[in-house]
Amino acid sequence: MIEREMDAGVFVSRSEAEATSFANALELYAKEVTSQKRSSASELSRIQAMQRHPLALRSLASIRGSDMARYRDTRLEEGLAPATVRRELALISHIFTIARKEWRMESLSNPVELIRQPSVDDARARRILSADVWMLKGGTLIYEHLDELEIICRYSRSTELPKIMTFAVETAMRRSEITGLKSTNVNLDKRVALLPMTKNGSSRGVPLSSKAVEILNSLAERDDGRCFKSRPDSITKAFADAIGDARNAYAEGLSLHLKQKKIPQDKIDMCISADPFLMDLRFHDLRHEATSRLAEIFPLHELTKITGHQDTRMLMRYYHPKTEDLAKKLT
């Protein structure tokens, strides 16, 4: 059969695919492909984890769709989010594609193409909430009407985080874009910030509001040329710490207020646990909030230029106007 295929010119050798382990393929992919990517750190971490998996000992030629299906199910049972598993499968799929196209393994089939992908519904509609809150000040319960940004800023341990949060809501910039913003790319007279390289690989200009300009003017000049000193990871941690402290203070004030009204403790606990204020809020939700606010000012085609979305369908995942605000526009 092999001789006939060779005579017909259709024979494809499987020796290379049979001799190459998945672990070796991962190592070669990391060297030739991942190292060329701008955001290589997360993918390298994913590759290192896969190299410790039993599947890494198998040859590429021996891996079947059933193996990928078991891998998918196991990872989901381990508690990984469906979106994370999809990214892992996408990485494996690309490794097989590169092996077939560039590593002389034309006989390989892609086992990932034969299985179902985990369904993902990661669209978020989280907006900044406002609430009437009871807060302890000097041992006295004070009644205030605050939104989540105000109370998070109040309990932030980082002096720069409140400025970064406000700047994010004013500009709809991503966390990495804010931390990478350089003073040489900011024109305060024209109120424009240039982002030379963004997540989607292109540059874009961001119009700056008066408040955004005020924040940039308040920042000290840095030797490295960056506007903000914080790094992405430190922002995430500072934001989580501020939310935790703010939520504890909010829950304590609410609990004391309800106790004064003679409400039983079990009902107080249920009330606090069911309260969405300061719950499930992420820093990236500030971009959602900013996009929704900007959508009230700019038409959709202009909004894409500000936020950097190349697909209006993707933009709609971030645009979440309040229904009551839409109702006000009706006669």
DAMOPE-V298160 format. One record per backbone hydrogen bond with DSSP energy under -0.5 kcal/mol. NH is the residue of the N-H (numbers start at 1). CO is the residue of the C=O. Records with the same first field share a line. If there is no record, write none. Layout:
NH=CO / CO
This chain:
5=1
6=2
7=3
8=4
9=5 / 6
10=5
11=5
18=14
19=15
20=16
21=19
22=58
23=56
25=21
26=22
27=23
28=24
29=25
30=26
31=27
32=28
33=29
34=29
35=30
36=33
37=34
40=37 / 38
43=39
44=40
45=41
46=42
47=43
48=44
49=45
50=46
51=47
52=48 / 49
53=50
56=53
57=54
58=55
60=17 / 20
61=17
62=59
63=59 / 60
68=64
69=65
70=66
71=67
72=68
73=69
74=70
75=71
76=72
77=73
78=74
79=76
80=75
84=81
85=81
86=82
87=83
88=84
89=85
90=86
91=87
92=88
93=89
94=90
95=91
96=92
97=93
98=94
99=95
100=96
101=97
102=98
103=98 / 99
105=99
107=13
108=105
111=109
113=110
114=111
115=112
131=146
133=131 / 144
135=133 / 142
137=135 / 140
140=137
142=135
144=133 / 142
146=131 / 144
148=129
151=147
152=148
153=149
154=150
155=151
156=153
162=158
164=160
165=161
166=162
167=163
168=164
169=165
170=166
171=167
172=168
178=174
179=175
180=176
181=178
183=225
185=182
186=183
187=192
188=186
191=187
192=187
193=206
194=185
195=204
196=194
198=202
201=198
204=195
206=193
207=205
208=191
213=209
214=210
215=211
216=212
217=213
218=214
219=215 / 216
225=222
227=181
235=231
236=232
237=233
238=234
239=235
240=236
241=237
242=238
243=239
244=240
245=241
246=242
247=243
248=244
249=245
250=246
251=247
252=248
253=249
254=250
255=251
256=252
257=253
258=254
259=255
260=256
261=257
262=259
263=258
268=264
269=265
270=266
271=267
272=268
273=269
274=270
275=271 / 272
279=276
285=282
286=283
287=284
288=284
289=285
290=286
291=287
292=288
293=289
294=290
295=291
296=293
297=294
298=294
302=299
303=299
304=300
305=301
306=302
307=303
308=304
314=311
315=311
316=312
317=314
318=315
319=315
320=318
325=322
326=322
327=323
328=324
329=325 / 326
330=327
